[in-house]
Amino acid sequence: MKYWKGIEELDNSSEFAKNAFAEFPDFLPVKESRAGDAEDSSVAPRRDFLKLMGFGVAAATLTACETPVRKAIPYLNKPEEVDPTISNFYASTYFTGSDYNAVLVKNRDGRPIKLEGNPESPVTRGGLSARAQAAILSLYDSGRLQQFMAKGKKADFADVDRAVRAGLGNATGKIAIVSPTIISPSTKRAIAAFAGKYPNVEHIMYDVNSASGLLQANGGVLPAYDFSRANVIVSLGADFLGTWISPVEYSRQYITNRKVNSDKRTMSRHHQFETALSLTGANADIRVPVKPSQMPAIVLALYNTIVGGGAAPTLDPAISAKVKTAITELQSNRGASLLVAGSNDPAVQALVAAINQTLGNVGTTVDLTNPSYVRQGDDARMAQFVRDLNSGAISAVFFYNANPVYNHPQGAQIKAGIAKAGLSVSLNDRLDETGSLCQYQAPDSHWLESWNDYEPKRGFLSLAQPAITPIFKTRQGQESFLRWAGSNENYYDFLKDGWRTVLGANGFQAAWDKAVHDGVAIGSALAAAPAFSSPVIGAAEAVSRLRNVPAAPAGSVELALYEKVGIGEGGVEANNPFLQELPDPVSKATWGNYVAVPRTMAVANKWEQGDVLSISAAGLAKPLNLPVLIQPGQADGTVSIAVGYGRVMAGRVGDNVGENAFPLAQVGKDGIIYANAVTLKATGANSPIAQTQTHHTIMDRREVVQENTLAKYRDNPKEVTEYEMISTPEGLEKPSKVSLWQDYQYNDHHWGMAIDLNSCIGCGSCVIGCQTENNIAVVGKQQVINRREMHWMRIDRYYSSSAHKSDFDEKGKLATYAAMEDPSDNPQVVFQPMMCQHCNHAPCETVCPVLATTHSSEGLNQMTYNRCVGTRYCANNCPYKVRRFNWFSYYSNEKFEDVNGHMFTDLGRMVLNPDVTVRARGVMEKCSFCVQRIQLGKLEAKKQKRRPLDGEVVTACAQSCPTEAILFGDMRDPASRISKLLKREDGERAFHVLDSINVQPNVTYLTKIRNAEQSAFYPEEKPA
């Protein structure tokens, strides 16, 4: 196998070879004009600086920063529930119209500082997405509206209420409420109370990542899927592990049937047909790159063979062979298979529904009786709203956490139509692209300041409770609707009264208290599935439509639009620096979008990475200008662009980052289609992309990441993992572990971590969990380009190609592509979380001149920040490249205020974890195995005069992982899960990265197993 992190490493370009093994590049990147991207002031190379100033002066300069004095004020009247240094946890729910997570809010001294997954939830089961992890930061966002406004001026609640009621009283036409999907039964009741007061009220829900076609094809019902019960999964462009419908829920289900061990040597088979390399496609066993225009033919081929009655489509022979394999496996697993499609075309979804019905999957992997409610948007009703708004038929319009001027393809028409309404009100949390056009602003309170309820799936309820008093003069949107309806009832009482029908009158208070404590409950508060006006399309009509799909115009390139796992649709996430700097799982790009092109297209057009292209399409008012990113796995003849960027009124962090790609989507009679035909033209400009995939290159290629096939694992589990061998007179043997180090004896605790590469999907939730827990700074685009990102944990994404090792020359470069496919056409992907390995023989400890990094009696590699003088010897000597140097004082240097602003104000600093020091300029930092959590667990156990129990001490990364890929525990405890796992997997899948250099890490990895044809990844040896 050949592993490579990017095109530059595959080609072993001169630039890559020059910088691969250097800790820091010796070039100065292009200066950015964007505010907040600090310019590098160290114009001279470091060697010249030391020659000029002398090492002693330089070291003193880095370490002479005096820590500011901050005085603490004691409580005079301490609240009963608050104990200094002790955290309280409150159950709540995160839902922003697309991403649902049941959460626990960690509250410290009256301020929320961290979110964890709620293990009581039967839907998300303790998992948490990267967006939900970072959502804590939005609470302290100073870009939120801080008071009500009327016609551009500050106003009181009462003044706005009077004006809105007067405007509603004068309304002669329709009154429209526009919102994303609402899954709160009580919120819908509040809107219904408002509608009962005024005639002609219409509530329009639309989803940015629309599933309107799926709803139409299933009679207005969004099926609930269970990937854990599927032996064979076939996905047609549905990124169900990343952004499609309910990724946290699906990830946990999916991985249940992917884990293998000595007692379970079976796993599901996953086929993925898609255009852009998605997070789901990166985890598939068999991935097939296809154009968007080829999807209808693939669906017809599946329907024709499995159901019958469809015309035999014409497909590329290579694609046809993969489709036939998928059909055979689906038919062999009737009732235990699942077909899903990410298309918003109701015709495609109608055939998918018919295929699942024929295969007997309805009732097992597809549930229509207890549907999902997380997508309820109706594209047809939204399109009618746009027409009505511009015709003057709407007298009053309310935007409830909706920003269609930005995120709807017809945003320009909506912008023009708002001025035609007699009354326009925004309940959005900020003056965004839509809210700024309205006459009145009644900002909704943050969800962490609010009471609410949710029903993501029928029969599964959850609650949200305020974890902090409202910071600004805002009011819950539900309460605003009640006020405008003439009711003075408090929303908490309104919500609680509605739950009496769910929990029953007898013993209601006890049941209510339990539901609030747990955060979840079983039952339904909705009478029936929501009604939709769109017609349900039948299979016969769908076949007819798909047979006549028009071909793309000659000379054009097919475009696929997609959401990124972090930024998503670009709502409140756009102004969140944690998410802007989170590397995309596949491209590893941060801070902006780009046009992803296949290598063949880039070579044919002589495009280099970062070259800016002008993207135009029919009906597009103004071309987009985006840099090129050469993306392995992108289907030939296609490009892909992420939506969610190009904001102009998001806030200091999110404004003017990338380009808005929503106008590129097509709006047809059936809804929004996230594909188009585009024309690309080079502009001659260049814009560097802030990527991280080859920044911290591990200085060895042996035993870094390992994978094998299920066939080999079932045949002989002890042969799927390779270990370094040396030649001896007796044969091949493992290298000696003789060392100059004296081995440590761990008498009490020995903390360690095990990471199952079979379970890691690369979602990045652990990265954000670590960043939030440990007060890790954001550095901005320019510093990422400078290779100075501060994440303590990274997800290394390795591409693997099936090329034989003799195809590569002595420098690791492919000798020729002539006799084989380009490895970048459709590579396999392996994700490997990488953090400090806490080596027992740590190279960093050997070279530190001031003992700033030392080894603890419990196996931790510790950093003493006050000792560190910033020599960076430890970073140079670390084979894993996991140590981070503070080049700047990120929390006080005004150059970073736009990207790291939450650390500059008293409001923003409320999110910081008081148990973790905020590091100063000139010191080294890295993963600590969340030592503050270890100490807390030990102290709590000490109070009860016992050892910590397994599971009581969990690192932030392990706790946030939705697939339980990371296991942390005490390896000295024989009853711990990690001890049992390592004992069971020893000699089978367990390995250490770079084991041959004998640094003895305390992080163990388990070899990734793929359920794919063995010959596809491990070719037979070539003849001599």
Buried (B, 14 or more C-beta within 10 A) or exposed (E): BBBBBBBBBBBBBEEBBEBBEEBBBEEEBEEBEBBBBBEBEEEEEEEEBBEEEEEEEBBEBBBEBEEEEEEEEEEEEEEEEEEEEEBBBBBBBBBBBBBBBBBBBBBBBEBBBBBBBBEBBEBBBBBBBBBBBBBBBBBBBBBBBBBBBBEEEEBEBEBBBEBBBEBBEEBEBBBBBBBBBBBBBBBBBBBEBBBEBBEBBBBBBBBBBBBBBBBBBBEBBBBBBBBBBBBBBBBBBBBBBBBBBBBBBBBBBBBBBBBBBEEEEEBBBBBBBBBBBBBBBBBBBBBBBBBBBBBBBBBBBBBBBBBEEBBEBEBBEEBBEBBBBBBEBBBEBBBBBBBBBBBBBBBBBBBBBBBBBBBBBBEBBBBBEEBBBBBBBBBBBBBBBBEBBBEEBBBBBBBBBBBBBBBBBBBEBBBBBBEBBBBBBBBBBBBBBBBBBBBBBBBBBBBBBBBBBBBBBBBBBBBBBBBBEBBBBBBBBBBBBBBBBEBEBEBBEBBBEBBEEBBEEEEBEEBBEEBBEBBBBEBBBBEEBBEBEBEBBEBEBBBEBBBEBEEBEEEBBBBBBBBBBBBBBBBBBBBBBBBBBBBBBBBBBBBBBBBBBBBBBBEEBEBEBBBBBBBBBEEBEEBBBBBBBBBBBBBBBBBBBBBBBBBEBBBBBBBBBBBBBBBBBBBEEBBBBBBBBBBBEBBEEEBBBBBBBBBBBBEEEEBBBBBBBBBBBEEEBEEBBEBBEEEEEEEEEEBEEEEEBEEBEBEEBBBBBBBBBBBBBBBBBBBBBBBBBBBBBBBBBBBBBBBBBBBBBBBBBBBBBBBBEEBBEEEBBBEEBEEBEBBBBBBBBBBBBBBBBBBBBBBBBEBBEEEBBBBBEBBBBBBEBEBBBBBBBBBBBBBBBBBBBBBBBBBBBEBBBBBBBBBBEEBBBBBBBBBBBBBBBBBBBBBBBBBBBBEBBBEEBEEEEEBBBBEBBBBBBBBBBBBBBBBBBBBBBEEBBBBBBBEBBEEBBBBBBBBBBBBBBBBBBBBBBBBBEBEEBBEEEEEE
